[in-house]
Amino acid sequence: MLDQIETAAIYIQRWNAASGESGPCPVRDVLDKIGDKWSMLLVMTLAGGPKRFNELHREVPDISQKMLTQTLRDLQRDGLVSRQVFDTKPPSVEYRLTDLGHSLIVPFGHLIEWANRSIGQIGAARQVFDGKI
């Protein structure tokens, strides 16, 4: 476990040194973006192939249209998703993962597997904690 912590600390130091940033931690900035409530879910939904806006909204029904639009724009800005407009009447728009977006599928998959394995322990810990309050 200590080796993993030391390795993570080294990666963060290297990232910060390479970026030349003196402000907020760039690793935190990236993790905040991809770890928000909707980004991971949309990336994994697009992992199955390109989708139109309404398809995404049907597959992630609890996201509002406004939040779906904003999250897709943020993912585009970060280079994880591309948006293609087709010259049809009415115009249709399709979203797909970029190569950079595809590179997140495996790490996200590991995180999802960890969450599935750990949900029982997390639930039990929450119950113990909540019982102490």
N, C-alpha and C positions, 0 to 999 in steps of 0.2 A: 504494500500500500504506500509506503514511504517513497519507493521508487517512482510510482505513478505521480505522486504529488510533486516530487522534484522534477520529473520530466515535464509536467504541466507548467511549472514555474519557469523552466528553461525556455519552453516554447513561447511563453508570454514575454519574457525578457528579449528573446530574439526578435519577436514580432515588433515590439516597441522600438528596439534599436534599429531595425531595418526600416521602419516607417519614418523615423526622424520626427515623429510627433512629440510635441512637448505638452499638448493639452490632454484631453480625456483619453483613456486607454482605447486604442483602436480595436483590440480584441473584444472588449466589452461592447463597443459600438456595433460590431458585426453580430455578436451573439444576441444583443438586444433586438436587432432587426429580425434575425431568422428565428429567434426564440419567442416571438410575441404570440399572442393568442391564435392568430390565423395563418401566419406565413408557413409554418411547418405543414399544416393541414393542406394548404393550397399547393405547396410544392409536391407533397405526396399524392395529391389528387391529379396533378399534371404529369406525374411520373407514368401514368397509364397512357399518356398521349395527349395531343393537342385538344383543347376544349374551347367552346364558345362561352361567352359570359353567362348565358342562361343555363348552360350545362353545368358550369361550376356552381352556380347558385342552387341548382337542384341537388347537386351532390354534397353541398355544404349548406343545408337549408337554414341553419340557425344564424348565419351571417347576414347582416343587412346589406342591401345593395350599395349603400354608401361605404360601408367598411370593406366590402369586396372590391369596389373600385379603388379605394385608397390603398389597400394591401397589394393589389395587382400593380398599381403605380409604383409603390415602394419596391416591390420585387423587380420591376422593370428598371428602376433607377439603379438598383444594386447589380444589375446585369444577370439576374437569375431567371427572368422570364422575358420572352419577346412577345410583341403584339403585332399581328399582321391584319391589315384591313383589306378586305376583298371588295372589288368594284362590282357590287351587285346592287339590286334595287329591292329593298333597302340595303345599305352597306352591311356586311357582316364582318365581325371581328373574331379572331382566333388567338388564343394564348397558348404558348408552349414553353417548355423549359429550354434554356440555353445550355451549352456545354457546362458552363459553371453551375447552373441549376441542377443538371444531372449529377454533378459531382457531389451533391448533398444527399442523394438518395441513400447511399450506403451508410454514411454516418447517422442520418435520421433513422434508418432501419435498425441500427444498433441501439439507438436511444429508445425506439418503440419496443424492441425486444426486452430491453432492461425494464422499461415501465411495466410491461406485461408480467415479467417475472417478479417484480417487486411490489406490485399493487397490494397484495395481501399484507406484506410487512408494513407498508406505508399506512394502510387502513388500520392495522392493529396499533401502530405507534400513535396515530391520531386519536384513537379511542383512549389509550392510556393517558395521553397528554390532556385531552379534553376532560377526562375524569379527575384530573389533578387541579383543575381550575376552580 
